[in-house]
Amino acid sequence: MSRKESPEINAGSMADIAFLLLIFFLVTTTMNVDAGISRKIPQKQDNPPKIDINERNVLEININKNNELFADGSTIELKELKQIAVAFIDNGGGLDIHKKACDWCEGKKENTSSDHPTKAIISIQSDRTANYGTYIATIDVLNAAYLSLRNKVAVKRYHKNYEGLLEDFKKSNNSDTSLQEKIKEIRNMYPLLLSDAEINN
Protein backbone atom coordinates (compact mmCIF):
# COMPACT_ATOMS: atom_id res chain seq x y z
CA MET A 1 0.00 0.00 0.00
CA SER A 2 1.18 3.43 -0.82
CA ARG A 3 1.41 5.92 2.00
CA LYS A 4 -0.45 9.16 1.77
CA GLU A 5 1.78 12.14 2.21
CA SER A 6 0.33 14.75 4.57
CA PRO A 7 0.12 18.17 2.97
CA GLU A 8 2.70 20.66 4.21
CA ILE A 9 1.51 23.89 5.85
CA ASN A 10 3.16 26.95 4.45
CA ALA A 11 4.41 28.79 7.55
CA GLY A 12 6.45 31.34 5.66
CA SER A 13 4.14 34.23 6.47
CA MET A 14 3.78 33.35 10.20
CA ALA A 15 6.89 35.32 11.11
CA ASP A 16 5.51 38.40 9.35
CA ILE A 17 2.19 38.08 11.18
CA ALA A 18 3.91 37.66 14.55
CA PHE A 19 6.08 40.70 13.85
CA LEU A 20 3.04 42.81 12.94
CA LEU A 21 1.23 41.72 16.11
CA LEU A 22 4.29 42.62 18.17
CA ILE A 23 4.40 46.11 16.65
CA PHE A 24 0.65 46.53 17.20
CA PHE A 25 0.91 45.70 20.93
CA LEU A 26 3.96 47.90 21.39
CA VAL A 27 2.17 50.86 19.84
CA THR A 28 -1.16 50.44 21.64
CA THR A 29 0.06 49.43 25.11
CA THR A 30 0.22 52.18 27.73
CA MET A 31 2.83 52.15 30.47
CA ASN A 32 2.17 53.26 34.03
CA VAL A 33 4.45 56.10 35.04
CA ASP A 34 5.27 56.30 38.73
CA ALA A 35 4.89 59.80 40.12
CA GLY A 36 7.75 61.09 42.22
CA ILE A 37 8.41 64.01 44.53
CA SER A 38 9.70 67.14 42.84
CA ARG A 39 12.35 67.96 45.38
CA LYS A 40 16.07 68.32 44.87
CA ILE A 41 18.50 66.87 47.36
CA PRO A 42 21.05 69.51 48.30
CA GLN A 43 24.67 68.71 47.60
CA LYS A 44 26.98 68.15 50.53
CA GLN A 45 29.11 71.19 51.30
CA ASP A 46 32.69 70.85 52.50
CA ASN A 47 32.52 74.00 54.61
CA PRO A 48 28.84 74.67 55.34
CA PRO A 49 28.13 78.24 56.49
CA LYS A 50 27.14 78.72 60.11
CA ILE A 51 23.56 79.91 60.33
CA ASP A 52 22.28 81.49 63.50
CA ILE A 53 18.68 80.30 63.89
CA ASN A 54 16.50 81.28 66.79
CA GLU A 55 14.88 78.23 68.38
CA ARG A 56 11.42 79.78 68.18
CA ASN A 57 11.75 79.92 64.38
CA VAL A 58 11.97 76.13 64.07
CA LEU A 59 8.94 73.85 64.24
CA GLU A 60 10.12 70.29 64.82
CA ILE A 61 8.01 67.42 63.51
CA ASN A 62 9.11 63.90 64.44
CA ILE A 63 7.86 60.64 62.94
CA ASN A 64 8.71 57.68 65.16
CA LYS A 65 8.99 53.99 64.24
CA ASN A 66 5.28 53.50 65.02
CA ASN A 67 4.40 56.20 62.44
CA GLU A 68 3.22 58.59 65.16
CA LEU A 69 3.66 62.33 64.71
CA PHE A 70 5.11 64.57 67.39
CA ALA A 71 4.82 68.33 66.95
CA ASP A 72 4.41 71.30 69.21
CA GLY A 73 5.53 69.20 72.18
CA SER A 74 2.88 66.49 71.93
CA THR A 75 1.57 63.60 69.86
CA ILE A 76 -0.78 64.81 67.12
CA GLU A 77 -2.97 63.38 64.38
CA LEU A 78 -2.00 64.05 60.77
CA LYS A 79 -5.20 66.09 60.27
CA GLU A 80 -4.08 68.51 63.01
CA LEU A 81 -0.72 69.23 61.38
CA LYS A 82 -1.93 71.70 58.77
CA GLN A 83 -3.42 74.11 61.32
CA ILE A 84 -0.32 73.85 63.53
CA ALA A 85 1.93 74.62 60.54
CA VAL A 86 -0.24 77.55 59.38
CA ALA A 87 -0.28 79.07 62.88
CA PHE A 88 3.51 78.71 63.14
CA ILE A 89 4.35 80.14 59.70
CA ASP A 90 1.81 82.98 59.88
CA ASN A 91 2.55 83.99 63.49
CA GLY A 92 4.39 87.20 62.57
CA GLY A 93 5.65 87.74 66.08
CA GLY A 94 8.83 89.62 65.20
CA LEU A 95 10.94 91.07 62.41
CA ASP A 96 12.51 89.66 59.27
CA ILE A 97 16.18 89.95 58.29
CA HIS A 98 15.51 93.51 57.09
CA LYS A 99 14.04 94.42 60.49
CA LYS A 100 10.52 94.64 59.06
CA ALA A 101 7.38 93.23 60.65
CA CYS A 102 5.02 90.98 58.70
CA ASP A 103 2.14 93.29 57.82
CA TRP A 104 0.28 90.55 55.95
CA CYS A 105 0.46 87.91 58.70
CA GLU A 106 -2.75 87.11 60.56
CA GLY A 107 -1.25 85.04 63.36
CA LYS A 108 -1.39 85.63 67.10
CA LYS A 109 2.07 87.27 67.16
CA GLU A 110 3.16 85.10 70.07
CA ASN A 111 6.70 85.53 71.31
CA THR A 112 7.08 81.74 71.53
CA SER A 113 6.42 81.13 67.82
CA SER A 114 8.08 82.25 64.58
CA ASP A 115 9.18 85.83 64.03
CA HIS A 116 8.36 85.99 60.33
CA PRO A 117 7.36 83.63 57.46
CA THR A 118 10.80 84.19 55.90
CA LYS A 119 12.39 82.82 59.07
CA ALA A 120 9.92 80.01 59.88
CA ILE A 121 11.65 76.67 59.28
CA ILE A 122 9.79 73.37 59.55
CA SER A 123 12.12 70.51 60.44
CA ILE A 124 10.91 66.97 59.70
CA GLN A 125 12.78 64.12 61.35
CA SER A 126 11.75 60.60 60.47
CA ASP A 127 12.83 57.33 62.03
CA ARG A 128 14.55 55.11 59.49
CA THR A 129 12.04 52.31 60.17
CA ALA A 130 8.99 54.58 59.79
CA ASN A 131 6.59 53.98 56.93
CA TYR A 132 7.56 56.00 53.85
CA GLY A 133 3.88 56.69 53.19
CA THR A 134 3.62 58.55 56.52
CA TYR A 135 6.54 60.75 55.53
CA ILE A 136 4.98 61.53 52.13
CA ALA A 137 1.61 62.29 53.74
CA THR A 138 3.34 64.67 56.18
CA ILE A 139 5.09 66.50 53.33
CA ASP A 140 1.76 66.77 51.46
CA VAL A 141 0.04 68.34 54.49
CA LEU A 142 2.86 70.87 54.93
CA ASN A 143 2.74 71.77 51.23
CA ALA A 144 -1.02 72.26 51.61
CA ALA A 145 -0.40 74.60 54.56
CA TYR A 146 1.93 76.78 52.50
CA LEU A 147 -0.50 76.69 49.56
CA SER A 148 -3.41 77.86 51.71
CA LEU A 149 -1.36 80.81 53.04
CA ARG A 150 -0.23 81.74 49.52
CA ASN A 151 -3.80 81.50 48.22
CA LYS A 152 -5.09 83.75 51.00
CA VAL A 153 -2.52 86.52 50.52
CA ALA A 154 -2.87 86.37 46.72
CA VAL A 155 -6.64 86.90 46.96
CA LYS A 156 -6.05 89.91 49.23
CA ARG A 157 -3.50 91.49 46.92
CA TYR A 158 -4.63 90.46 43.44
CA HIS A 159 -8.23 89.22 43.93
CA LYS A 160 -7.19 85.82 42.61
CA ASN A 161 -5.72 82.88 44.48
CA TYR A 162 -2.16 81.67 44.00
CA GLU A 163 -3.22 78.55 42.10
CA GLY A 164 -5.20 80.73 39.67
CA LEU A 165 -2.15 82.91 39.07
CA LEU A 166 -0.06 79.82 38.33
CA GLU A 167 -2.70 78.52 35.92
CA ASP A 168 -2.88 81.85 34.08
CA PHE A 169 0.91 81.95 33.87
CA LYS A 170 0.96 78.48 32.30
CA LYS A 171 -1.73 79.53 29.81
CA SER A 172 0.49 82.45 28.76
CA ASN A 173 3.25 79.90 27.95
CA ASN A 174 5.26 81.29 30.87
CA SER A 175 5.64 84.61 29.07
CA ASP A 176 3.49 87.00 31.13
CA THR A 177 6.09 88.94 33.16
CA SER A 178 3.51 90.71 35.34
CA LEU A 179 2.08 87.35 36.47
CA GLN A 180 5.59 86.05 37.00
CA GLU A 181 6.37 88.98 39.31
CA LYS A 182 3.16 88.41 41.28
CA ILE A 183 3.95 84.70 41.73
CA LYS A 184 7.51 85.54 42.79
CA GLU A 185 6.24 88.08 45.31
CA ILE A 186 3.80 85.58 46.86
CA ARG A 187 6.55 82.96 47.10
CA ASN A 188 8.87 85.46 48.77
CA MET A 189 6.16 86.31 51.30
CA TYR A 190 5.71 82.64 52.20
CA PRO A 191 8.90 80.80 51.15
CA LEU A 192 8.82 77.01 51.45
CA LEU A 193 11.37 76.33 54.21
CA LEU A 194 11.36 72.59 54.89
CA SER A 195 14.26 70.68 56.37
CA ASP A 196 14.27 66.91 56.62
CA ALA A 197 16.58 64.47 58.36
CA GLU A 198 16.65 60.90 59.54
CA ILE A 199 16.59 60.08 63.22
CA ASN A 200 19.53 57.82 64.01
CA ASN A 201 18.87 55.01 66.47
C-alpha positions as a Markdown table, in Angstrom:
| # | Residue | x | y | z |
|---|---|---|---|---|
| 1 | Met | 0.0 | 0.0 | 0.0 |
| 2 | Ser | 1.2 | 3.4 | -0.8 |
| 3 | Arg | 1.4 | 5.9 | 2.0 |
| 4 | Lys | -0.5 | 9.2 | 1.8 |
| 5 | Glu | 1.8 | 12.1 | 2.2 |
| 6 | Ser | 0.3 | 14.7 | 4.6 |
| 7 | Pro | 0.1 | 18.2 | 3.0 |
| 8 | Glu | 2.7 | 20.7 | 4.2 |
| 9 | Ile | 1.5 | 23.9 | 5.8 |
| 10 | Asn | 3.2 | 26.9 | 4.4 |
| 11 | Ala | 4.4 | 28.8 | 7.5 |
| 12 | Gly | 6.5 | 31.3 | 5.7 |
| 13 | Ser | 4.1 | 34.2 | 6.5 |
| 14 | Met | 3.8 | 33.4 | 10.2 |
| 15 | Ala | 6.9 | 35.3 | 11.1 |
| 16 | Asp | 5.5 | 38.4 | 9.3 |
| 17 | Ile | 2.2 | 38.1 | 11.2 |
| 18 | Ala | 3.9 | 37.7 | 14.6 |
| 19 | Phe | 6.1 | 40.7 | 13.9 |
| 20 | Leu | 3.0 | 42.8 | 12.9 |
| 21 | Leu | 1.2 | 41.7 | 16.1 |
| 22 | Leu | 4.3 | 42.6 | 18.2 |
| 23 | Ile | 4.4 | 46.1 | 16.7 |
| 24 | Phe | 0.7 | 46.5 | 17.2 |
| 25 | Phe | 0.9 | 45.7 | 20.9 |
| 26 | Leu | 4.0 | 47.9 | 21.4 |
| 27 | Val | 2.2 | 50.9 | 19.8 |
| 28 | Thr | -1.2 | 50.4 | 21.6 |
| 29 | Thr | 0.1 | 49.4 | 25.1 |
| 30 | Thr | 0.2 | 52.2 | 27.7 |
| 31 | Met | 2.8 | 52.1 | 30.5 |
| 32 | Asn | 2.2 | 53.3 | 34.0 |
| 33 | Val | 4.5 | 56.1 | 35.0 |
| 34 | Asp | 5.3 | 56.3 | 38.7 |
| 35 | Ala | 4.9 | 59.8 | 40.1 |
| 36 | Gly | 7.8 | 61.1 | 42.2 |
| 37 | Ile | 8.4 | 64.0 | 44.5 |
| 38 | Ser | 9.7 | 67.1 | 42.8 |
| 39 | Arg | 12.4 | 68.0 | 45.4 |
| 40 | Lys | 16.1 | 68.3 | 44.9 |
| 41 | Ile | 18.5 | 66.9 | 47.4 |
| 42 | Pro | 21.1 | 69.5 | 48.3 |
| 43 | Gln | 24.7 | 68.7 | 47.6 |
| 44 | Lys | 27.0 | 68.2 | 50.5 |
| 45 | Gln | 29.1 | 71.2 | 51.3 |
| 46 | Asp | 32.7 | 70.8 | 52.5 |
| 47 | Asn | 32.5 | 74.0 | 54.6 |
| 48 | Pro | 28.8 | 74.7 | 55.3 |
| 49 | Pro | 28.1 | 78.2 | 56.5 |
| 50 | Lys | 27.1 | 78.7 | 60.1 |
| 51 | Ile | 23.6 | 79.9 | 60.3 |
| 52 | Asp | 22.3 | 81.5 | 63.5 |
| 53 | Ile | 18.7 | 80.3 | 63.9 |
| 54 | Asn | 16.5 | 81.3 | 66.8 |
| 55 | Glu | 14.9 | 78.2 | 68.4 |
| 56 | Arg | 11.4 | 79.8 | 68.2 |
| 57 | Asn | 11.8 | 79.9 | 64.4 |
| 58 | Val | 12.0 | 76.1 | 64.1 |
| 59 | Leu | 8.9 | 73.9 | 64.2 |
| 60 | Glu | 10.1 | 70.3 | 64.8 |
| 61 | Ile | 8.0 | 67.4 | 63.5 |
| 62 | Asn | 9.1 | 63.9 | 64.4 |
| 63 | Ile | 7.9 | 60.6 | 62.9 |
| 64 | Asn | 8.7 | 57.7 | 65.2 |
| 65 | Lys | 9.0 | 54.0 | 64.2 |
| 66 | Asn | 5.3 | 53.5 | 65.0 |
| 67 | Asn | 4.4 | 56.2 | 62.4 |
| 68 | Glu | 3.2 | 58.6 | 65.2 |
| 69 | Leu | 3.7 | 62.3 | 64.7 |
| 70 | Phe | 5.1 | 64.6 | 67.4 |
| 71 | Ala | 4.8 | 68.3 | 67.0 |
| 72 | Asp | 4.4 | 71.3 | 69.2 |
| 73 | Gly | 5.5 | 69.2 | 72.2 |
| 74 | Ser | 2.9 | 66.5 | 71.9 |
| 75 | Thr | 1.6 | 63.6 | 69.9 |
| 76 | Ile | -0.8 | 64.8 | 67.1 |
| 77 | Glu | -3.0 | 63.4 | 64.4 |
| 78 | Leu | -2.0 | 64.1 | 60.8 |
| 79 | Lys | -5.2 | 66.1 | 60.3 |
| 80 | Glu | -4.1 | 68.5 | 63.0 |
| 81 | Leu | -0.7 | 69.2 | 61.4 |
| 82 | Lys | -1.9 | 71.7 | 58.8 |
| 83 | Gln | -3.4 | 74.1 | 61.3 |
| 84 | Ile | -0.3 | 73.9 | 63.5 |
| 85 | Ala | 1.9 | 74.6 | 60.5 |
| 86 | Val | -0.2 | 77.6 | 59.4 |
| 87 | Ala | -0.3 | 79.1 | 62.9 |
| 88 | Phe | 3.5 | 78.7 | 63.1 |
| 89 | Ile | 4.3 | 80.1 | 59.7 |
| 90 | Asp | 1.8 | 83.0 | 59.9 |
| 91 | Asn | 2.5 | 84.0 | 63.5 |
| 92 | Gly | 4.4 | 87.2 | 62.6 |
| 93 | Gly | 5.7 | 87.7 | 66.1 |
| 94 | Gly | 8.8 | 89.6 | 65.2 |
| 95 | Leu | 10.9 | 91.1 | 62.4 |
| 96 | Asp | 12.5 | 89.7 | 59.3 |
| 97 | Ile | 16.2 | 90.0 | 58.3 |
| 98 | His | 15.5 | 93.5 | 57.1 |
| 99 | Lys | 14.0 | 94.4 | 60.5 |
| 100 | Lys | 10.5 | 94.6 | 59.1 |
| 101 | Ala | 7.4 | 93.2 | 60.6 |
| 102 | Cys | 5.0 | 91.0 | 58.7 |
| 103 | Asp | 2.1 | 93.3 | 57.8 |
| 104 | Trp | 0.3 | 90.5 | 55.9 |
| 105 | Cys | 0.5 | 87.9 | 58.7 |
| 106 | Glu | -2.8 | 87.1 | 60.6 |
| 107 | Gly | -1.3 | 85.0 | 63.4 |
| 108 | Lys | -1.4 | 85.6 | 67.1 |
| 109 | Lys | 2.1 | 87.3 | 67.2 |
| 110 | Glu | 3.2 | 85.1 | 70.1 |
| 111 | Asn | 6.7 | 85.5 | 71.3 |
| 112 | Thr | 7.1 | 81.7 | 71.5 |
| 113 | Ser | 6.4 | 81.1 | 67.8 |
| 114 | Ser | 8.1 | 82.2 | 64.6 |
| 115 | Asp | 9.2 | 85.8 | 64.0 |
| 116 | His | 8.4 | 86.0 | 60.3 |
| 117 | Pro | 7.4 | 83.6 | 57.5 |
| 118 | Thr | 10.8 | 84.2 | 55.9 |
| 119 | Lys | 12.4 | 82.8 | 59.1 |
| 120 | Ala | 9.9 | 80.0 | 59.9 |
| 121 | Ile | 11.6 | 76.7 | 59.3 |
| 122 | Ile | 9.8 | 73.4 | 59.6 |
| 123 | Ser | 12.1 | 70.5 | 60.4 |
| 124 | Ile | 10.9 | 67.0 | 59.7 |
| 125 | Gln | 12.8 | 64.1 | 61.3 |
| 126 | Ser | 11.8 | 60.6 | 60.5 |
| 127 | Asp | 12.8 | 57.3 | 62.0 |
| 128 | Arg | 14.6 | 55.1 | 59.5 |
| 129 | Thr | 12.0 | 52.3 | 60.2 |
| 130 | Ala | 9.0 | 54.6 | 59.8 |
| 131 | Asn | 6.6 | 54.0 | 56.9 |
| 132 | Tyr | 7.6 | 56.0 | 53.9 |
| 133 | Gly | 3.9 | 56.7 | 53.2 |
| 134 | Thr | 3.6 | 58.5 | 56.5 |
| 135 | Tyr | 6.5 | 60.7 | 55.5 |
| 136 | Ile | 5.0 | 61.5 | 52.1 |
| 137 | Ala | 1.6 | 62.3 | 53.7 |
| 138 | Thr | 3.3 | 64.7 | 56.2 |
| 139 | Ile | 5.1 | 66.5 | 53.3 |
| 140 | Asp | 1.8 | 66.8 | 51.5 |
| 141 | Val | 0.0 | 68.3 | 54.5 |
| 142 | Leu | 2.9 | 70.9 | 54.9 |
| 143 | Asn | 2.7 | 71.8 | 51.2 |
| 144 | Ala | -1.0 | 72.3 | 51.6 |
| 145 | Ala | -0.4 | 74.6 | 54.6 |
| 146 | Tyr | 1.9 | 76.8 | 52.5 |
| 147 | Leu | -0.5 | 76.7 | 49.6 |
| 148 | Ser | -3.4 | 77.9 | 51.7 |
| 149 | Leu | -1.4 | 80.8 | 53.0 |
| 150 | Arg | -0.2 | 81.7 | 49.5 |
| 151 | Asn | -3.8 | 81.5 | 48.2 |
| 152 | Lys | -5.1 | 83.8 | 51.0 |
| 153 | Val | -2.5 | 86.5 | 50.5 |
| 154 | Ala | -2.9 | 86.4 | 46.7 |
| 155 | Val | -6.6 | 86.9 | 47.0 |
| 156 | Lys | -6.1 | 89.9 | 49.2 |
| 157 | Arg | -3.5 | 91.5 | 46.9 |
| 158 | Tyr | -4.6 | 90.5 | 43.4 |
| 159 | His | -8.2 | 89.2 | 43.9 |
| 160 | Lys | -7.2 | 85.8 | 42.6 |
| 161 | Asn | -5.7 | 82.9 | 44.5 |
| 162 | Tyr | -2.2 | 81.7 | 44.0 |
| 163 | Glu | -3.2 | 78.5 | 42.1 |
| 164 | Gly | -5.2 | 80.7 | 39.7 |
| 165 | Leu | -2.1 | 82.9 | 39.1 |
| 166 | Leu | -0.1 | 79.8 | 38.3 |
| 167 | Glu | -2.7 | 78.5 | 35.9 |
| 168 | Asp | -2.9 | 81.9 | 34.1 |
| 169 | Phe | 0.9 | 82.0 | 33.9 |
| 170 | Lys | 1.0 | 78.5 | 32.3 |
| 171 | Lys | -1.7 | 79.5 | 29.8 |
| 172 | Ser | 0.5 | 82.4 | 28.8 |
| 173 | Asn | 3.2 | 79.9 | 27.9 |
| 174 | Asn | 5.3 | 81.3 | 30.9 |
| 175 | Ser | 5.6 | 84.6 | 29.1 |
| 176 | Asp | 3.5 | 87.0 | 31.1 |
| 177 | Thr | 6.1 | 88.9 | 33.2 |
| 178 | Ser | 3.5 | 90.7 | 35.3 |
| 179 | Leu | 2.1 | 87.3 | 36.5 |
| 180 | Gln | 5.6 | 86.0 | 37.0 |
| 181 | Glu | 6.4 | 89.0 | 39.3 |
| 182 | Lys | 3.2 | 88.4 | 41.3 |
| 183 | Ile | 3.9 | 84.7 | 41.7 |
| 184 | Lys | 7.5 | 85.5 | 42.8 |
| 185 | Glu | 6.2 | 88.1 | 45.3 |
| 186 | Ile | 3.8 | 85.6 | 46.9 |
| 187 | Arg | 6.6 | 83.0 | 47.1 |
| 188 | Asn | 8.9 | 85.5 | 48.8 |
| 189 | Met | 6.2 | 86.3 | 51.3 |
| 190 | Tyr | 5.7 | 82.6 | 52.2 |
| 191 | Pro | 8.9 | 80.8 | 51.2 |
| 192 | Leu | 8.8 | 77.0 | 51.4 |
| 193 | Leu | 11.4 | 76.3 | 54.2 |
| 194 | Leu | 11.4 | 72.6 | 54.9 |
| 195 | Ser | 14.3 | 70.7 | 56.4 |
| 196 | Asp | 14.3 | 66.9 | 56.6 |
| 197 | Ala | 16.6 | 64.5 | 58.4 |
| 198 | Glu | 16.6 | 60.9 | 59.5 |
| 199 | Ile | 16.6 | 60.1 | 63.2 |
| 200 | Asn | 19.5 | 57.8 | 64.0 |
| 201 | Asn | 18.9 | 55.0 | 66.5 |
